[in-house]
Amino acid sequence: MIDKINRLEKPLALQGTIKYGDGNVFFETNGEVAAFEIDYIGAIKGIKRLGEGWTIKIGKRKAVIFSMAQSELSELLFTYVGELQITKCKYVTWDLISRQANIVNVSRDTWNSNYSEFQSDARKPEEIVSRKVVGRKIKKSSI
């Protein structure tokens, strides 16, 4: 296996945040990551946006993302349509240390979202419309 990022000279990730919503899943970190394990609820159809040498496998409630070539990870992991709620995200660094990532839902179409710092969103629940991209319900996740 070829080390394409010279990982011995790069810092390992001590903290990470997975952000999802509006059809995108991002991972922000302060160092290098070797793999992810994402637990989720829902069903999606996705397109991987990982860098060269990265692979993703997805099942009913879990997605696993890992590096095959020790290459850099792009911040955008994948794009999707469907319903997604990430419940847990664990990542592993190259020294095999496992850490929990912070989870942030950036979607603006949920009841708990608001658009400003101190004022609440005064819309009624029936006025909050999510973007409908797929006309039928997705029954099985795939990327």
Beta strands, then each sheet from edge to edge (+ up, - down):
strand 1: 16-21
strand 2: 24-29
strand 3: 35-48
strand 4: 54-58
strand 5: 62-67
strand 6: 76-92
strand 7: 98-100
strand 8: 102-105
sheet 1: 4+ 5- 3+ 6- 2+ 1- 8-
sheet 2: 4+ 5- 3+ 6- 7+
end
